[in-house]
Amino acid sequence: MGCGDDGGGTATDSGPGTVDAADNDVDGAIGGGIDATVGANDASIPSGFTSLIQRAWTVPAGTEIYRCTRVTVQQDVYISTFRALSPVGTHHTVLSVNPSPSQPDGDYNCSAGDIEHSMLFASGVGTDDLAFPTGVAIRVRAGQQLDLNLHLYNVSDAPISGTSGTAVKTLLAAEVQQEAENVFGGQYLIFLQNMPGVEQNITGGCTFSQDATVITLWPHMHQLGRKIKVTHEASGGDNVLLDQAFDFNEQLNYDIAPVQVQAGERLKVDCTYMNNTGSTVTFGDSSSQEMCFVGIYRYPATNQGVFDCVESSL
């Protein structure tokens, strides 16, 4: 999502996960299965979910770092529900997939820009479960490589450790009617002056390259974000899909009634902020910087890349 700080935390290595083709179950990325609990600051995996990918980490006091891990999938997996495993210290997670992997599986130190071609799921503070409508799933193909990017932020005066990742529910191939994907719409060009008590607006969007059905929206801003609005600019007139106050500590997914978006039509994204920090704030991955994005879950999958329709460029 931009440029990040590698930092200097101590990483703890974990083994890769696998997929069992016989029943479409996903085995735990670090040996955890259903209801597994891995450590004191780890998110336990609830009944009905299985671990798709996880990474253990340690962050020194007052440090912001990125840590990643890769897992190659052995058999096709159809994911119908995602759950973020985000213990204290997890700023956000980004789960992406590389269709043609060239790097080995396992843990590595990374930056914010280490994200693969297609995004499967993203979470921030307080993100809830993402469950697709009946018959809709995101497909990960055998031989593709999952990449989990963790943005970790320790604001305390002592080191913290934990394990972050993604748990899922899956469907059998015969149960899948539509294959979905996640793309980001929004704007990179952010310049917020220090104007206490005054709202400032940034506008971006995503223009669709082919017809698609939108089913879920996931707004993502940082601590100055106050409101986000998503409007479908259709040939027959504008239709507001989401107009919602934004809370950095409760970054929720919003299911919407399925919306048909035609090729060439745009989802306009309006982000509203209030900057009382005492300085100008621009785009960036840190909590002290800002973003204006909405994750758009839609089908059919176009595989065009997660940031390909974000307006402007870095």
N, C-alpha and C positions, 0 to 999 in steps of 0.2 A: 504493500500500500504506500510505498514511498521509501525514504531512507531512514534507517534506524541505527541504534547504537548497539554494537556487539556486547559491550560491557565486559565485566571480568568475573562473573560468577563461576562457581564450581558446578559442573554438570555431572549428573549421575547417569551412567549408561543403563539402557534397558533393552531387552530383546525384542525382536519384531513379532508381529502377530500374523496369523494365517487365516484362511477361509476354508471351511469344510464344505465341499461341494454337495455332499450327500443330503444335507438338510438346510443349506443356506445359512448356517450359523456362523458367527464371526467369533473366533477365539480371542481371548484377551491379549492385548499388545504387550503386557508385562506379566503374563501368567494369571491375570484376573479373569474370572468368568462372571456369570450372573451372581449378583449379590456380593461380589468380591469387595473387600476393603483392603487397600494397599498400604496405608500409613496414616499417621496422626493428622496431617493436613491434606489428606486426599479425599476426593469426592467418591463415596461408595456408589456402586452400580446397582440400581434398583431392580427388583424383580421384573422380568419381561424384557429387559435390555441386556445387550452384550457389549463388551468393550470392542471398539473398532481399532483404536490407536491411542496410545498414552505416552507421556514422557515425564520422567522424574527430573526434578530441578532443585537447585539451591541458589538463592539470591542474597548477596551481602546487604547489609544495612544501607538504606538510602541510595539504592542502585536500581537502574532500569535497564533490562537486558532482553535479548531475544534468544530462544532456544528452540531447536527443531528436531524432528525425527521422521524417518522414512520407513514405509512398510510396503512391500510388493504383494499384491493380491493374487492368490493362487487360482481362484475360480470366480466367475461372475457373481456379483452381489447386488441385490436390489433393495435400496434403503428407503423405508417408508416413514421413519421417524428418527430425528436426531436429538440427542441431549448433550449439552456441554458439561464436562467435568471440570469445574473452575474453582478450586479452593482459593483461599486468601492469597493474594499476590499475583493472581491471573488478571491482567488488564484486558486482553482479548485473545481469542484463538481464531486461527484461520486454517481450515482443512481444504486442501486442494489436491488435484490429481494430475500426474504426468503420464500421458498416453505412451510415451517412448522413453522410459527411464534409462539413464546412463550412469547414475550414481548408485553406490551400494546402499542397502538398507542400514538403518541404525541412527543413532543420535549424532547431531553436529551443532556447533555454534553457528548462528546465522544472523541475518539482519531482517528488517521489515520487508525488504524487497524480495526475499527468498520465498516466492509463491509460484506454484506451477500454473500451467495454462488454464485449467478450469477449476473453479471453486465449487466445493460441495456444500460447505456450511461455514458460517462465521458466528462468533458469539462475543458479546461484551459483558460488562457487569450486569448481573441479574437476568440474562437472557433465558427465556423459558424454552420448553420443548417445542420443536418444529415437527408437526405431524401433517403429512399430506392427505388429501382426500382419498377415498377408497379407490384402489387401482392405480394410483400415481406413485412413482418411485424414481429415485436417482440411481442409475446403473453405473457400477464400477466394473470394468471388464477384467478378466483374467490377464495377468501380465502387466497391468497398469500399477503405478506406484503412488500410494498415498503420501502426502507430505503435510505434517502438522507443524504450524508455525505458532509459537507461543510468545506473546508480549508479556513480560513479567516485570512487576513494579513493586518494590519494597520501600514503603515510606516510613518504616519503623526504624528504631535504633539498634536492632539486632538482626542477625541473619534469619531467614525463613526458608523452609524446604517444603516440597509438596509434589504431587503428581497431577498433571492436567491432561485432558484429552477429550475424546468423543465416544459416547455410547450410542447404540442404534437399535432399532427394530427393523426387521427385514421381511420381504415377501418372497414367495416362490415365483419363478419366471412366469408360470402360467397365470398368476394372479395380477400381473402388471398389464395395464391397458395403455398407459402413457408414461414415457420417460421424460423426466423433468431435468432442469438445470437451474443454476444460480448465476446471475450476472449483476454487476453493480451499475447503477445510474447515479449521476451526481456531477460534482464539480471539483477540480483540483485548485482552481484559482481562488484562494481565500485571502482576504486582507481586511482584518477587523481592527479599526482604530479604537483607542481607549476612550470610550464614551459612556461613562457610568449612567445607568438608568435609561439608556437609549437603545432600542432594538435596531439591529442591523440585519440585512437580508442578503443571502447568496442564492443564486439560481443556477441550476444545471439540469441534467436530464439524461435520457437514453432514447435514441431513435432506433426503432426495430428494423432489422434488415429483412425479416420475413415474418409471416403471420405467426402469432403465438397466443396462448391463453395464460394470463397471469393469475396466480392463485394465492400468493403470500408476499408480504412486504416486510423488510427488516430495516428500520431506520438506524443510521449510525452517525452520531456526532460525538463531541467530547464535552468537557465540563461547562463550556459557555453556551451550549445548545439549549434553546428554549422551546422550539416548535419545529415540526416538519410537515410539509404538505406535498402530496403527490397527486398530480392531475394528468389524466389521460386526454391528450390533445388529439381528438379523433376528427375524422372528416365530417361527422355529423354534429360536432359540437363538443365542448369540454365536459369532462366528467371527473369530479374530485373522488379519488379512490381512498385517500387518507388525509386527515387534517387533525394532527395529534400533538399535544404537549409532549416535550421530550424530557426524559429524566435519565441522566447519565448512569444512575445506579439501578435502573430498571429498563434495560434495553430489550424490549419485547418484540416477538414476531406478531404480525397482524394478518390473520386470515381474512381474505375478502371473497365476496361472491365472484366466481370465475369471470374474468373480463377478456373479451376478444380484442386483441390489438393487431391491426393490419400492418403489413410492411410499409415503411415510410412514416408511420404514426409515432408520436413521441410521448413518453412519460416525463413530464416536467417535474423537477424536484426543487422545492423552495425550502431553504433552511434559515431559521431565525435564531439570532444570537444576542447576548448582552455581554459586552466586554467591560468589566470594571477592574481589570488586572493591573492597570497603571502603565501598560505597554501595548504595542501593536502585536496582534496574534495572526499568524499565517498558517498555511497547511502543514501538517506533519502528523506522525504517528504518536508522539508523546501526548500525555494527558494535558500538558501545558500548551499544546498546539490544537488545531482544529481540523475537522473533516466535515464534508457534506455529501453523504452517500445514502443510498437505499439499496439493500439487497433485494433483487427481483427474482422470485421463484416462478418459473414459467415452463410450459411444455408446448410443442416438442423441443427437445434439446437441439441447439444449433451448433454447439461446440466451437463458438466463435472466440472464446476467451473471456475471462471474468471482467476485465476492464476495457474491453474493446469499444463499448458504447458510452463510456464516461466522457462527458464533454470537456474540452480543453486537454492539455497534456502537461506532464511535468517537465 
